[in-house]
Amino acid sequence: MVRLATVREPADTSLLSEAATIYAALVQRCPQVTVYADRLASMQNLLDTGKNAFPDPRPDDSK
């Protein structure tokens, strides 16, 4: 499931509703949007859990 946003203030509810409507329209017109959204959600999950989503490609010289 894709997390679009969190509601922190009452005014955020209308923005969240509008974003959900836009997202639904995009998915209807282009199903590939869900693939991109899932990838973004996976990346957000990695960032939220503190895992390094982009490991340093340089060799580890600490050995």
Chimera marker file (.cmm) of the C-alpha trace (Angstrom):
<marker_set name="trace">
<marker id="1" x="0.000" y="0.000" z="0.000" r="1" g="1" b="0" radius="0.5"/>
<marker id="2" x="1.225" y="3.458" z="-0.836" r="1" g="1" b="0" radius="0.5"/>
<marker id="3" x="1.331" y="6.050" z="1.896" r="1" g="1" b="0" radius="0.5"/>
<marker id="4" x="0.596" y="9.407" z="0.298" r="1" g="1" b="0" radius="0.5"/>
<marker id="5" x="0.825" y="11.638" z="3.324" r="1" g="1" b="0" radius="0.5"/>
<marker id="6" x="-0.110" y="12.022" z="6.936" r="1" g="1" b="0" radius="0.5"/>
<marker id="7" x="-2.782" y="14.353" z="8.251" r="1" g="1" b="0" radius="0.5"/>
<marker id="8" x="-1.411" y="16.761" z="10.825" r="1" g="1" b="0" radius="0.5"/>
<marker id="9" x="-3.943" y="19.578" z="10.589" r="1" g="1" b="0" radius="0.5"/>
<marker id="10" x="-7.605" y="19.747" z="9.564" r="1" g="1" b="0" radius="0.5"/>
<marker id="11" x="-6.636" y="21.694" z="6.432" r="1" g="1" b="0" radius="0.5"/>
<marker id="12" x="-4.435" y="18.776" z="5.359" r="1" g="1" b="0" radius="0.5"/>
<marker id="13" x="-7.514" y="16.580" z="4.914" r="1" g="1" b="0" radius="0.5"/>
<marker id="14" x="-8.705" y="18.452" z="1.823" r="1" g="1" b="0" radius="0.5"/>
<marker id="15" x="-5.224" y="18.408" z="0.306" r="1" g="1" b="0" radius="0.5"/>
<marker id="16" x="-4.899" y="14.703" z="1.015" r="1" g="1" b="0" radius="0.5"/>
<marker id="17" x="-8.287" y="14.073" z="-0.576" r="1" g="1" b="0" radius="0.5"/>
<marker id="18" x="-7.288" y="16.046" z="-3.663" r="1" g="1" b="0" radius="0.5"/>
<marker id="19" x="-3.980" y="14.164" z="-3.897" r="1" g="1" b="0" radius="0.5"/>
<marker id="20" x="-5.813" y="10.834" z="-3.655" r="1" g="1" b="0" radius="0.5"/>
<marker id="21" x="-8.179" y="11.890" z="-6.442" r="1" g="1" b="0" radius="0.5"/>
<marker id="22" x="-5.270" y="12.892" z="-8.677" r="1" g="1" b="0" radius="0.5"/>
<marker id="23" x="-3.443" y="9.642" z="-7.899" r="1" g="1" b="0" radius="0.5"/>
<marker id="24" x="-6.546" y="7.583" z="-8.733" r="1" g="1" b="0" radius="0.5"/>
<marker id="25" x="-6.922" y="9.402" z="-12.052" r="1" g="1" b="0" radius="0.5"/>
<marker id="26" x="-3.265" y="8.755" z="-12.886" r="1" g="1" b="0" radius="0.5"/>
<marker id="27" x="-3.575" y="5.054" z="-12.074" r="1" g="1" b="0" radius="0.5"/>
<marker id="28" x="-6.670" y="4.794" z="-14.238" r="1" g="1" b="0" radius="0.5"/>
<marker id="29" x="-4.914" y="6.412" z="-17.205" r="1" g="1" b="0" radius="0.5"/>
<marker id="30" x="-1.528" y="4.779" z="-16.696" r="1" g="1" b="0" radius="0.5"/>
<marker id="31" x="-1.332" y="1.617" z="-14.561" r="1" g="1" b="0" radius="0.5"/>
<marker id="32" x="2.487" y="1.886" z="-14.578" r="1" g="1" b="0" radius="0.5"/>
<marker id="33" x="2.061" y="4.658" z="-11.984" r="1" g="1" b="0" radius="0.5"/>
<marker id="34" x="1.408" y="2.001" z="-9.333" r="1" g="1" b="0" radius="0.5"/>
<marker id="35" x="4.764" y="0.367" z="-10.088" r="1" g="1" b="0" radius="0.5"/>
<marker id="36" x="6.566" y="3.677" z="-9.576" r="1" g="1" b="0" radius="0.5"/>
<marker id="37" x="4.550" y="4.382" z="-6.432" r="1" g="1" b="0" radius="0.5"/>
<marker id="38" x="5.448" y="0.967" z="-5.016" r="1" g="1" b="0" radius="0.5"/>
<marker id="39" x="9.128" y="1.608" z="-5.722" r="1" g="1" b="0" radius="0.5"/>
<marker id="40" x="8.921" y="4.974" z="-3.998" r="1" g="1" b="0" radius="0.5"/>
<marker id="41" x="7.177" y="3.371" z="-1.022" r="1" g="1" b="0" radius="0.5"/>
<marker id="42" x="9.938" y="0.755" z="-0.806" r="1" g="1" b="0" radius="0.5"/>
<marker id="43" x="12.581" y="3.471" z="-0.881" r="1" g="1" b="0" radius="0.5"/>
<marker id="44" x="10.713" y="5.447" z="1.803" r="1" g="1" b="0" radius="0.5"/>
<marker id="45" x="10.541" y="2.316" z="3.941" r="1" g="1" b="0" radius="0.5"/>
<marker id="46" x="14.301" y="1.844" z="3.623" r="1" g="1" b="0" radius="0.5"/>
<marker id="47" x="14.876" y="5.459" z="4.626" r="1" g="1" b="0" radius="0.5"/>
<marker id="48" x="12.420" y="5.210" z="7.540" r="1" g="1" b="0" radius="0.5"/>
<marker id="49" x="14.068" y="2.068" z="8.894" r="1" g="1" b="0" radius="0.5"/>
<marker id="50" x="17.533" y="3.588" z="8.662" r="1" g="1" b="0" radius="0.5"/>
<marker id="51" x="18.794" y="1.106" z="6.122" r="1" g="1" b="0" radius="0.5"/>
<marker id="52" x="21.133" y="2.535" z="3.541" r="1" g="1" b="0" radius="0.5"/>
<marker id="53" x="19.162" y="2.633" z="0.302" r="1" g="1" b="0" radius="0.5"/>
<marker id="54" x="22.235" y="3.752" z="-1.598" r="1" g="1" b="0" radius="0.5"/>
<marker id="55" x="25.293" y="1.920" z="-0.280" r="1" g="1" b="0" radius="0.5"/>
<marker id="56" x="28.667" y="3.542" z="-0.773" r="1" g="1" b="0" radius="0.5"/>
<marker id="57" x="30.209" y="1.928" z="-3.884" r="1" g="1" b="0" radius="0.5"/>
<marker id="58" x="33.747" y="2.691" z="-2.708" r="1" g="1" b="0" radius="0.5"/>
<marker id="59" x="35.732" y="-0.195" z="-1.241" r="1" g="1" b="0" radius="0.5"/>
<marker id="60" x="35.867" y="-0.466" z="2.535" r="1" g="1" b="0" radius="0.5"/>
<marker id="61" x="39.445" y="0.383" z="3.591" r="1" g="1" b="0" radius="0.5"/>
<marker id="62" x="38.819" y="-0.267" z="7.286" r="1" g="1" b="0" radius="0.5"/>
<marker id="63" x="39.930" y="-3.912" z="7.064" r="1" g="1" b="0" radius="0.5"/>
<link id1="1" id2="2" r="1" g="1" b="0" radius="0.2"/>
<link id1="2" id2="3" r="1" g="1" b="0" radius="0.2"/>
<link id1="3" id2="4" r="1" g="1" b="0" radius="0.2"/>
<link id1="4" id2="5" r="1" g="1" b="0" radius="0.2"/>
<link id1="5" id2="6" r="1" g="1" b="0" radius="0.2"/>
<link id1="6" id2="7" r="1" g="1" b="0" radius="0.2"/>
<link id1="7" id2="8" r="1" g="1" b="0" radius="0.2"/>
<link id1="8" id2="9" r="1" g="1" b="0" radius="0.2"/>
<link id1="9" id2="10" r="1" g="1" b="0" radius="0.2"/>
<link id1="10" id2="11" r="1" g="1" b="0" radius="0.2"/>
<link id1="11" id2="12" r="1" g="1" b="0" radius="0.2"/>
<link id1="12" id2="13" r="1" g="1" b="0" radius="0.2"/>
<link id1="13" id2="14" r="1" g="1" b="0" radius="0.2"/>
<link id1="14" id2="15" r="1" g="1" b="0" radius="0.2"/>
<link id1="15" id2="16" r="1" g="1" b="0" radius="0.2"/>
<link id1="16" id2="17" r="1" g="1" b="0" radius="0.2"/>
<link id1="17" id2="18" r="1" g="1" b="0" radius="0.2"/>
<link id1="18" id2="19" r="1" g="1" b="0" radius="0.2"/>
<link id1="19" id2="20" r="1" g="1" b="0" radius="0.2"/>
<link id1="20" id2="21" r="1" g="1" b="0" radius="0.2"/>
<link id1="21" id2="22" r="1" g="1" b="0" radius="0.2"/>
<link id1="22" id2="23" r="1" g="1" b="0" radius="0.2"/>
<link id1="23" id2="24" r="1" g="1" b="0" radius="0.2"/>
<link id1="24" id2="25" r="1" g="1" b="0" radius="0.2"/>
<link id1="25" id2="26" r="1" g="1" b="0" radius="0.2"/>
<link id1="26" id2="27" r="1" g="1" b="0" radius="0.2"/>
<link id1="27" id2="28" r="1" g="1" b="0" radius="0.2"/>
<link id1="28" id2="29" r="1" g="1" b="0" radius="0.2"/>
<link id1="29" id2="30" r="1" g="1" b="0" radius="0.2"/>
<link id1="30" id2="31" r="1" g="1" b="0" radius="0.2"/>
<link id1="31" id2="32" r="1" g="1" b="0" radius="0.2"/>
<link id1="32" id2="33" r="1" g="1" b="0" radius="0.2"/>
<link id1="33" id2="34" r="1" g="1" b="0" radius="0.2"/>
<link id1="34" id2="35" r="1" g="1" b="0" radius="0.2"/>
<link id1="35" id2="36" r="1" g="1" b="0" radius="0.2"/>
<link id1="36" id2="37" r="1" g="1" b="0" radius="0.2"/>
<link id1="37" id2="38" r="1" g="1" b="0" radius="0.2"/>
<link id1="38" id2="39" r="1" g="1" b="0" radius="0.2"/>
<link id1="39" id2="40" r="1" g="1" b="0" radius="0.2"/>
<link id1="40" id2="41" r="1" g="1" b="0" radius="0.2"/>
<link id1="41" id2="42" r="1" g="1" b="0" radius="0.2"/>
<link id1="42" id2="43" r="1" g="1" b="0" radius="0.2"/>
<link id1="43" id2="44" r="1" g="1" b="0" radius="0.2"/>
<link id1="44" id2="45" r="1" g="1" b="0" radius="0.2"/>
<link id1="45" id2="46" r="1" g="1" b="0" radius="0.2"/>
<link id1="46" id2="47" r="1" g="1" b="0" radius="0.2"/>
<link id1="47" id2="48" r="1" g="1" b="0" radius="0.2"/>
<link id1="48" id2="49" r="1" g="1" b="0" radius="0.2"/>
<link id1="49" id2="50" r="1" g="1" b="0" radius="0.2"/>
<link id1="50" id2="51" r="1" g="1" b="0" radius="0.2"/>
<link id1="51" id2="52" r="1" g="1" b="0" radius="0.2"/>
<link id1="52" id2="53" r="1" g="1" b="0" radius="0.2"/>
<link id1="53" id2="54" r="1" g="1" b="0" radius="0.2"/>
<link id1="54" id2="55" r="1" g="1" b="0" radius="0.2"/>
<link id1="55" id2="56" r="1" g="1" b="0" radius="0.2"/>
<link id1="56" id2="57" r="1" g="1" b="0" radius="0.2"/>
<link id1="57" id2="58" r="1" g="1" b="0" radius="0.2"/>
<link id1="58" id2="59" r="1" g="1" b="0" radius="0.2"/>
<link id1="59" id2="60" r="1" g="1" b="0" radius="0.2"/>
<link id1="60" id2="61" r="1" g="1" b="0" radius="0.2"/>
<link id1="61" id2="62" r="1" g="1" b="0" radius="0.2"/>
<link id1="62" id2="63" r="1" g="1" b="0" radius="0.2"/>
</marker_set>
